[in-house]
Amino acid sequence: MRVAMHQPHYLPWLGLIDKIDRSDLFVVLDHVQFERKGWQNRNYVASKNGPVLLTVPVVQRSHRERICDKQIDNSQTWREKHRRSITEHCYRGAPYFADFGPEILGIYDSEWPNLAELSLATTHSILRCFGITTPVVRASELGEFPAQKSELLAQIAAKAGATVMLSGDGARGYVDKGVFDRYGIEVEWQDFRHPEYPQHSRANREFLPRMAALDLLLNLGPESMPALRSARTAESGG
């Protein structure tokens, strides 16, 4: 069984959606430390003037807070700002906004106290729109894992029943394959290749890669999944 893991991301980007689609099970690393200026609480969407960074404000209590414990600062009007950015500034005229916009915008109808819950809600929403049915579990629900780095990932993968761990290429520098060998788990590399496609807000402008996955979805609609999968190389196991 191929398992992939990653921290929860707000409005996840295409690379994470691709990783989930390639896996038999996706484990959300919600029990690890929150990263300031990371991607757990922010991501980019595309406007005609360039990338727009949407950031969910969080309550700062400790530098050691786990993602699953991180609280959102709802004293700020972030939900309305994000909704307005997505609609008025970026995607209202996108070809498939009427089809998928309500699903995505529905996230902002609720007040989310917890960041991990919000990030997971955005991920599940995008997965439904793409038609991806890979099961998703939270590491915090699988048990306690006292190890760190490769040992931690190998323990979680083993607990989930993995025979293969699919890892993003950014982890090549710190994933110790020898540790996974001890657990009888093979390591595969994602080798993600970003597709290029027409961006409604970027007509006659340079393509903006690495936007939130909703950018592809609202621009290509039912062709989003074929576009994502066709960008994979034969070597990546897609």
N, C-alpha and C positions, 0 to 999 in steps of 0.2 A: 504494500500500500504506500502510495506516495503522499507525503505530508509536507505542507509548507507552513511557515510561521512568520509572523510579523507583528509589530506593535499596532494598535488600532490607529487609524488615520482618519481625520475629518475630511469628508469629500475625497475619497481615495483617488490616486492618480492611476493611469492605465497600467503601469507596471505591476501594481498590486492586484488589480483586477485580473490581469493575465496570469499571475502566479496562482491565484485562487482557482481560475478556470482549469489550469493544468493539474490540479491536485485532486486527490480523493478525499482529503480532509484538510481544512485550514484551521490552524490554532492561533488565536489572538493572544499575543503576549501582553496581557493587560496588567500583569503583576510586576512588571519591571519598572524602573525609575522613569518618571516623567522627564522629558528632555525640553528644556527651555529653548525656544527658537527652533524647535524641531517641527515635525509634521503631524503630531497628534492632535493639534488644535488649529491647524491652518492649511490652506492650499490656494492655488492660483486658478482663476478663471480668465477667459480671454475676452478682451474688449477691442474695439477698433484702435484704441490708443496704446494697446499693449497689455501685459499681464496685470490683473487686479488681485491683490492678496487679500483673502478673506480670513480673518483671525478671530477665533472664539476666545474672549477674555477669560482668564482663570484666576482663581484665588491663590495667592502666593502664601503658603504657610511654611514650607520647608523645602530645601533643595533635594531632600531624599524621598519626597512623596512618590508613591507608586501611581501609575496611570489610573488604576481602578479606584483610587481614593481621591483623585483630583476633582475639585469642585469648580463649576462654572460661575463666573461673576455676572449674575443676572441683573445686577444694578445698572449695567450698561445695556444700551438698546441695540445689541449686536444682531439679534434675529431680524429686525426690520431692515437694518443696513445690508445684511447678506441677501435677504429676499429682494431688496431694491437693486442691488448690484447684479444679481442673476437675471432679473426681469428687465429693468429699464436700461441698464448699461451694457448688457452682454448678450442675452439670448432671446429676447422677446420675439424677434423676427426670424429666429432660427427655424429651419425647415420642419423639425419635429418637436418644437416647443409645446405645441398643443397636445401631443401624444404623451410626452414624458414629463413635461414641466409640472403638472399637478402632483405627481408622485414625489418629485424632488422637493417642491415647495411645501408639501404637506409636513415636512420635518419641522418647519418653522412655526407650525400652529401650536406646538407644545413648548412648555418651558422645561428645559432640561437642567436638572441640578448637577448631574454627574457627567464628566467629559467622556469617559469610556462608553457610557450608554449612548450618548449623542453620536460619537464616532462610529459605533457599531450600527446605529440606526441608519446613518448615511451609507455605510457599506452595504447593509442588507437591501436598502432601497435601490442602489445602483445595480446590485447583483440581480434583483428581480427584473429590472428594466432590461438588462443584458440577457436574461434567461439562463443565468448560471445557477445551478442547483447544488454545488459543492457544500457539504455540511460544514458548519462553522461552530467551533467550541472555544471557550475561554480557558486559558492556562490556569487561571485562578480557580476554575471548577474541576480541574484534573488532580489537584492535590498540592502539597508543599514541595518545592524544589530548591534546596539550599545551595546548589552549586552555582557557578558563574560561567559566563562565556560559552565555549564549545561544550563543556560538560553539562551545563544547564540545558542547552538546546538538545543535546543527545538524550538526556533524561526525559525531557518532555516528549520527544519523538518516540522514544521507546514506550513510554506510558500510553501514548496514543496508538501504538501498534504499528508504527511505521517500519517499512523495509527500505524506503528511500526518503531522504529529505531533499526537497527542492529549495535551493537557496538563491537569492539574488546575487548578481555579480559583485555588488558592493561589499559582500561579506568574504570575498576571496582572501583578503588580507588577514582575517582573524579566525575563520573557521578551520579548526584542526581536524582533518579527515581521519587522523589516527584515533582520535577519541571516538568518532562515530564507528570506526572499524571494531572497536572493543564492544560496542553495543550491537554489532551486526547490521548496521545501517549504512547504506550507500549514500553518497552525497552527489547530487546533480546540480548543475548550474543553469540558471534560467536563460541567460543570454538574451535578454529582452531587446527587441528591435521596435522602435516606436513607429507606428504607421503615420503616414502623412495623408491628409484628407482636406476637402474644402471646409474652411472655417467661415461661417456666415459673417461674423463680425470683422473678419480680416480680408474681405474682398480686395483683391489687387495689392495685398500686403504680404509681408513675409510670414510663413507658417510659424505658429508658436507651439513647440512641443512641451511635454511634461505638464500640461494643464490637468485639472481635475477630470476624471473620466466622464463626467457629465458633458464635457465639451464635445467629445466624439459622439456620444449618445444623441444629443440635441441636434447635431449637424447631419448624422448619417442614419439615425433611427434603426430600422431593422437590419441595415447593412453594417452596423457597428461591430457585431460579433465576427462576421466574416472578415472585416477589415483588420481586426485585432489579430485573429488567428493567421491570416495570410502573411502578416509581417514576420512571423516566426521563421527561423532558419531550420533546416533539416537537422543540424547539429544540436539544437536546443531541445529536441525530443518532442516538439509540438505536434 
